[in-house]
Amino acid sequence: MPLLETIGLISSIAIALPIIAILVLRLTTFKTYSFLLLYLVMIFAYNFLQLGYISASENFIDKAAAADNFLDVPLMLLFTLSLYPSKLFKGIVTVAVALLTLTSVLIISILGFSIYTATYVLGPGILILFLLSVYLTWNNLRLSVRRKSATGRAIISAGLLFMYGSYLILYTIVYVLNDAHIEQALLLFYTCTTIACIAISVGAYFESRRYYRLKELKITRKELSQIYGGQKQNKASLLEAALFPGEQFTVKN
């Protein structure tokens, strides 16, 4: 088996890991993980098309590649909303998705739907995701030092930073510098995707533990409020902190 096909197959297996993790850990109950799942399924299917494991015409493969390139950035931007719950960050992501979607519609209506036209959106989109990944990784790493509950988000953010940093280099080499070494570019693409998907899988596992702890916390808080009532809410909050160390608690009067 040629090296490119071998690395491509390994990459496809790596992409399957977070898909399985999201489904088994039932993370699809959180809307943002549905966006990640759709993105992963798309690149998983395209990998098999590109490697020839799924028989399809050249035209169909090109259209699939164009669809991946147009949808890649908006889907991943929407997923990042789960990595930093901030109104400012949500606003930035919402504006970025809206602008990229509008730009995509204009480009398709004027220039048509193809791999070539998708590159006009893909480049700026990768740059936006790279910059946001830097911000997310820095903030989540700082949080993970103080709160273990942020570990999963820190790992996923670091995986995205590595992935989109590598994609930015690839985009520059292939589309800006017009380097024709396509096989080497694909090898780098498969390798980077493999490493990033392993990181996302590990991070998803830690995030699932956090979500279920928070679910337990909500149940505990309800039970404690029923036991102690409104006047002794502070005492209940102290018990919550003892039962769930590392989580943040707020007392609502």
Secondary structure, DSSP 8 states (H G I E B T S, - for coil): --HHHHHHHHHHHHHHHHHHHHHHTTGGGSHHHHHHHHHHHHHHHHHHHHHTSS---HHHHHHHHHHHHHHHHHHHHHHGGGT---HHHHHHHHHHHHHHHHHHHHHHHHH-SSHHHHHHHHHHHHHHHHHHHHHHHHHHHHHHHH-GGGHHHHHHHHHHHHHHHHHHHHHIIIIIS----HHHHHHHHHHHHHHHHHHHHHHHHHHHHHHHHHHHHHHHHHHHHHHHTTTTHHHHHHHHHHHSTT-------
